[in-house]
Amino acid sequence: MTLECYRRISICALQVVGRLQDHRLCNQKIRNVRLSPEELKKRT
């Protein structure tokens, strides 16, 4: 495997990991919005 090929693979892997982290952050934000204090008060 050449250095250039390895470099491309590592860059691609970093991009995939970055997208997964962004996706998790978006999901956490959505959950926080859904479970806002007003919503919790309505439930109890």
N, CA, C and O atoms as a Tinker XYZ file with bonds, in Angstrom:
   176  protein
     1  N      0.847000   -1.194000    0.000000    73     2
     2  CA     0.000000    0.000000    0.000000    64     1     3
     3  C      0.888000    1.250000    0.000000    63     2     4     5
     4  O      1.821000    1.359000    0.795000    81     3
     5  N      0.589000    2.174000   -0.886000    73     3     6
     6  CA     1.403000    3.382000   -0.974000    64     5     7
     7  C      0.990000    4.383000    0.102000    63     6     8     9
     8  O     -0.098000    4.291000    0.670000    81     7
     9  N      1.869000    5.332000    0.370000    73     7    10
    10  CA     1.590000    6.355000    1.379000    64     9    11
    11  C      0.381000    7.198000    0.978000    63    10    12    13
    12  O     -0.446000    7.543000    1.821000    81    11
    13  N      0.281000    7.529000   -0.311000    73    11    14
    14  CA    -0.838000    8.349000   -0.791000    64    13    15
    15  C     -2.169000    7.617000   -0.598000    63    14    16    17
    16  O     -3.167000    8.212000   -0.191000    81    15
    17  N     -2.162000    6.325000   -0.895000    73    15    18
    18  CA    -3.376000    5.521000   -0.725000    64    17    19
    19  C     -3.777000    5.486000    0.748000    63    18    20    21
    20  O     -4.951000    5.648000    1.080000    81    19
    21  N     -2.808000    5.277000    1.620000    73    19    22
    22  CA    -3.065000    5.231000    3.061000    64    21    23
    23  C     -3.597000    6.574000    3.558000    63    22    24    25
    24  O     -4.489000    6.629000    4.404000    81    23
    25  N     -3.031000    7.662000    3.013000    73    23    26
    26  CA    -3.458000    9.006000    3.408000    64    25    27
    27  C     -4.917000    9.235000    3.024000    63    26    28    29
    28  O     -5.690000    9.792000    3.805000    81    27
    29  N     -5.292000    8.803000    1.817000    73    27    30
    30  CA    -6.684000    8.965000    1.377000    64    29    31
    31  C     -7.633000    8.191000    2.276000    63    30    32    33
    32  O     -8.700000    8.691000    2.634000    81    31
    33  N     -7.250000    6.968000    2.644000    73    31    34
    34  CA    -8.098000    6.139000    3.505000    64    33    35
    35  C     -8.271000    6.803000    4.867000    63    34    36    37
    36  O     -9.376000    6.832000    5.409000    81    35
    37  N     -7.184000    7.335000    5.422000    73    35    38
    38  CA    -7.258000    7.965000    6.743000    64    37    39
    39  C     -8.132000    9.218000    6.704000    63    38    40    41
    40  O     -8.890000    9.471000    7.640000    81    39
    41  N     -8.035000   10.002000    5.632000    73    39    42
    42  CA    -8.868000   11.202000    5.486000    64    41    43
    43  C    -10.336000   10.794000    5.386000    63    42    44    45
    44  O    -11.203000   11.411000    6.005000    81    43
    45  N    -10.606000    9.756000    4.607000    73    43    46
    46  CA   -11.977000    9.266000    4.449000    64    45    47
    47  C    -12.530000    8.799000    5.794000    63    46    48    49
    48  O    -13.676000    9.089000    6.135000    81    47
    49  N    -11.707000    8.075000    6.556000    73    47    50
    50  CA   -12.131000    7.580000    7.869000    64    49    51
    51  C    -12.433000    8.742000    8.814000    63    50    52    53
    52  O    -13.416000    8.700000    9.554000    81    51
    53  N    -11.597000    9.775000    8.793000    73    51    54
    54  CA   -11.827000   10.944000    9.646000    64    53    55
    55  C    -13.141000   11.631000    9.281000    63    54    56    57
    56  O    -13.871000   12.084000   10.164000    81    55
    57  N    -13.443000   11.711000    7.993000    73    55    58
    58  CA   -14.688000   12.338000    7.556000    64    57    59
    59  C    -15.891000   11.550000    8.055000    63    58    60    61
    60  O    -16.877000   12.133000    8.507000    81    59
    61  N    -15.811000   10.220000    7.973000    73    59    62
    62  CA   -16.912000    9.368000    8.435000    64    61    63
    63  C    -17.123000    9.547000    9.934000    63    62    64    65
    64  O    -18.257000    9.696000   10.389000    81    63
    65  N    -16.031000    9.534000   10.704000    73    63    66
    66  CA   -16.121000    9.715000   12.158000    64    65    67
    67  C    -16.710000   11.085000   12.481000    63    66    68    69
    68  O    -17.545000   11.206000   13.377000    81    67
    69  N    -16.283000   12.104000   11.764000    73    67    70
    70  CA   -16.805000   13.447000   11.983000    64    69    71
    71  C    -18.298000   13.526000   11.734000    63    70    72    73
    72  O    -19.021000   14.178000   12.486000    81    71
    73  N    -18.769000   12.863000   10.675000    73    71    74
    74  CA   -20.203000   12.860000   10.379000    64    73    75
    75  C    -20.978000   12.143000   11.467000    63    74    76    77
    76  O    -22.052000   12.595000   11.866000    81    75
    77  N    -20.443000   11.023000   11.955000    73    75    78
    78  CA   -21.121000   10.281000   13.022000    64    77    79
    79  C    -21.238000   11.134000   14.278000    63    78    80    81
    80  O    -22.279000   11.131000   14.935000    81    79
    81  N    -20.173000   11.868000   14.619000    73    79    82
    82  CA   -20.203000   12.737000   15.798000    64    81    83
    83  C    -21.217000   13.858000   15.614000    63    82    84    85
    84  O    -21.947000   14.188000   16.549000    81    83
    85  N    -21.273000   14.450000   14.417000    73    83    86
    86  CA   -22.249000   15.504000   14.138000    64    85    87
    87  C    -23.662000   14.953000   14.287000    63    86    88    89
    88  O    -24.542000   15.615000   14.838000    81    87
    89  N    -23.873000   13.728000   13.790000    73    87    90
    90  CA   -25.188000   13.098000   13.858000    64    89    91
    91  C    -25.606000   12.884000   15.312000    63    90    92    93
    92  O    -26.758000   13.128000   15.673000    81    91
    93  N    -24.667000   12.429000   16.148000    73    91    94
    94  CA   -24.963000   12.226000   17.569000    64    93    95
    95  C    -25.294000   13.543000   18.251000    63    94    96    97
    96  O    -26.216000   13.603000   19.064000    81    95
    97  N    -24.547000   14.606000   17.927000    73    95    98
    98  CA   -24.812000   15.916000   18.519000    64    97    99
    99  C    -26.193000   16.409000   18.124000    63    98   100   101
   100  O    -26.911000   16.970000   18.953000    81    99
   101  N    -26.575000   16.208000   16.869000    73    99   102
   102  CA   -27.905000   16.611000   16.403000    64   101   103
   103  C    -28.978000   15.844000   17.162000    63   102   104   105
   104  O    -29.978000   16.426000   17.583000    81   103
   105  N    -28.779000   14.540000   17.340000    73   103   106
   106  CA   -29.752000   13.732000   18.075000    64   105   107
   107  C    -29.878000   14.197000   19.517000    63   106   108   109
   108  O    -30.984000   14.246000   20.053000    81   107
   109  N    -28.759000   14.540000   20.155000    73   107   110
   110  CA   -28.798000   15.032000   21.529000    64   109   111
   111  C    -29.562000   16.350000   21.605000    63   110   112   113
   112  O    -30.344000   16.557000   22.533000    81   111
   113  N    -29.347000   17.243000   20.642000    73   111   114
   114  CA   -30.053000   18.523000   20.620000    64   113   115
   115  C    -31.552000   18.296000   20.471000    63   114   116   117
   116  O    -32.352000   18.946000   21.144000    81   115
   117  N    -31.936000   17.369000   19.586000    73   115   118
   118  CA   -33.354000   17.069000   19.365000    64   117   119
   119  C    -33.973000   16.534000   20.653000    63   118   120   121
   120  O    -35.077000   16.933000   21.022000    81   119
   121  N    -33.262000   15.624000   21.346000    73   119   122
   122  CA   -33.769000   15.075000   22.610000    64   121   123
   123  C    -33.909000   16.171000   23.652000    63   122   124   125
   124  O    -34.896000   16.205000   24.387000    81   123
   125  N    -32.929000   17.073000   23.724000    73   123   126
   126  CA   -32.986000   18.159000   24.701000    64   125   127
   127  C    -34.178000   19.067000   24.424000    63   126   128   129
   128  O    -34.840000   19.533000   25.352000    81   127
   129  N    -34.450000   19.317000   23.147000    73   127   130
   130  CA   -35.594000   20.160000   22.781000    64   129   131
   131  C    -36.895000   19.453000   23.154000    63   130   132   133
   132  O    -37.812000   20.074000   23.692000    81   131
   133  N    -36.973000   18.149000   22.867000    73   131   134
   134  CA   -38.184000   17.389000   23.189000    64   133   135
   135  C    -38.418000   17.346000   24.695000    63   134   136   137
   136  O    -39.547000   17.495000   25.163000    81   135
   137  N    -37.336000   17.139000   25.450000    73   135   138
   138  CA   -37.453000   17.019000   26.908000    64   137   139
   139  C    -37.115000   18.348000   27.583000    63   138   140   141
   140  O    -36.280000   18.407000   28.485000    81   139
   141  N    -37.775000   19.403000   27.131000    73   139   142
   142  CA   -37.578000   20.717000   27.742000    64   141   143
   143  C    -38.305000   20.764000   29.088000    63   142   144   145
   144  O    -39.195000   19.945000   29.320000    81   143
   145  N    -37.957000   21.689000   29.978000    73   143   146
   146  CA   -38.605000   21.776000   31.301000    64   145   147
   147  C    -40.121000   21.871000   31.213000    63   146   148   149
   148  O    -40.823000   21.281000   32.035000    81   147
   149  N    -40.638000   22.601000   30.233000    73   147   150
   150  CA   -42.089000   22.727000   30.078000    64   149   151
   151  C    -42.723000   21.374000   29.786000    63   150   152   153
   152  O    -43.781000   21.044000   30.323000    81   151
   153  N    -42.073000   20.600000   28.936000    73   151   154
   154  CA   -42.589000   19.267000   28.602000    64   153   155
   155  C    -42.589000   18.365000   29.831000    63   154   156   157
   156  O    -43.541000   17.619000   30.059000    81   155
   157  N    -41.524000   18.434000   30.617000    73   155   158
   158  CA   -41.437000   17.602000   31.820000    64   157   159
   159  C    -42.535000   17.984000   32.821000    63   158   160   161
   160  O    -43.101000   17.109000   33.477000    81   159
   161  N    -42.836000   19.272000   32.944000    73   159   162
   162  CA   -43.898000   19.722000   33.858000    64   161   163
   163  C    -45.253000   19.197000   33.399000    63   162   164   165
   164  O    -46.074000   18.809000   34.230000    81   163
   165  N    -45.500000   19.177000   32.097000    73   163   166
   166  CA   -46.770000   18.676000   31.568000    64   165   167
   167  C    -46.939000   17.192000   31.883000    63   166   168   169
   168  O    -48.043000   16.739000   32.182000    81   167
   169  N    -45.854000   16.447000   31.815000    73   167   170
   170  CA   -45.934000   14.997000   32.028000    64   169   171
   171  C    -46.250000   14.652000   33.475000    63   170   172   173
   172  O    -47.011000   13.721000   33.738000    81   171
   173  N    -45.675000   15.391000   34.412000    73   171   174
   174  CA   -45.855000   15.032000   35.823000    64   173   175
   175  C    -47.159000   15.595000   36.371000    63   174   176
   176  O    -47.475000   15.392000   37.543000    81   175
